[in-house]
Amino acid sequence: MNRLNQKQRWTIARLAYWYLDRGRPTEAERLTRGLIALDGSDGLAWQYYGEARRQQDDLEGAVNAFREAAKLRGDSAEVWTKLGAGLLQLHRRDPARQALQRARGCVGEDDRLARRIDALLRACTPAG
């Protein structure tokens, strides 16, 4: 079985990020699928795969990938935020709230991300 060393995995993940940043999710998806096939416990690959699916308007696929990334990168506020935002878009308010509360607990000093999480949490509350 082919194995990548840490530097090779990081290089492929960075290239996937580069594609995502430039609006090329199909290329990013190919790379992240390869990383996941080699190592299903690569949380960063799952995160980037989720973002690739989100950019291709596959919210279910994105949420499933972000959920997997959250299991593997449990202290990442960014992953929990992406999971919560995806769940909210799918109108799953209770699970979205839970994910966003988890994100809020991981956020640290990033005021911008904290404000985004707070806004998403407010959106979890039905108007009425």
N, C-alpha and C positions, 0 to 999 in steps of 0.2 A: 504494500500500500504506500502511495506517495505521501510523504509528510513534509510540511513546510516548517522552517524554523521561525522563530519569533519575528525576526527582521523581515522575512519574506511575507508573513501574514500581515504585518503592519504596513508594508509597502502596498499590498493589494487592497487593504482596508482604506488607506489614504487615497488610492486611485479611485476607489468606489466613492469616497467622500467628494473627491474632485468632480466626478461625473454628476453626483447629486447636486452639488453647488452650481453647476452649469446647466441644470435642467435636462440632464441626459439619464433618466432613470432606468432605461432599458439596459444600458451598458453597466450601470451600477448593480442592477439586479443580477446580471450574469456573473459578475465577480463575486458578489456576496453569496449566491447559490453555491458557487464553487468552494468558497471558504466554509460554508455550513456543511457541505457534503464531506469535506475533509475533517471537520471538527464541529459537531453539533453543539458543543458547549462554548462556542465563540460568541459571547454576548454582543460585542461590537458589530460583528457580521450580521447578527439578527436585527440589531438596531438599524443598520444601514439598509438591510433588506426591507424592513418595515417602512422606512422612508421612501425607498424606491417604489414599493406598492402604493403608498399614499400619493406619491406624485403621479402615479398612473391611475388614480381614482379608484383603487381597490381598497376601500376602507376595511372590509372584513379581513382581507389578507394582511393589511397594515396592522390592524389591532392584534391579530394572532401573532405576528412577528414581534410587535412591541411587548406583548405579554411574555413571550419566550425570552426576549431581551431583559425584561424586568426581573424574571426569575434568576437570570444569570448575573445581572448587574444591579442587584437590589438596592444599592445606595446611590443610584444615578437619578437625580431629580429630573434630568432631561428626558430619560426614558419613561419615567412614570408620568411626566407631563404629556408626552406624545401619546401614551396609552390612554390617559384620561381624556385628552382632546379628541382622539379617535372615537372613544366610547360615547362621548357627548354628541359627536356628529351623527352617530348611529342611534341617538335618542335613548341611550342606556344610562340614565342619570345616576342611579345608585352605584353601579360599578365605576362610573366615571368619577363620582365624588370620592369613592374609596381610593382610587388610583391617585387622584389629585391631592388628597390628604396625605398620602404616602409621599408624594413629590414634595409637598410643603415641608414635611419633616426632614427631607434630605437636602433642601435647597441651599443651606449655608449662607454665604454673604452676597449672592447674586441678586441684587435688588430688582433688576429687570425681569428675571425669571420668576421671582417671588410675586411681582405685580401681575405677571401673566397667569400664574397659577391662581392667584386670588380672583382675577376676573373670570377664569374658567369655573372656579368654585361657585361664584355668584350665578353663573349661567346654569349650574346644576339645580338650582332652586326654581321650581316651576313658578311662573308669574301667577299672581292671583291675589 
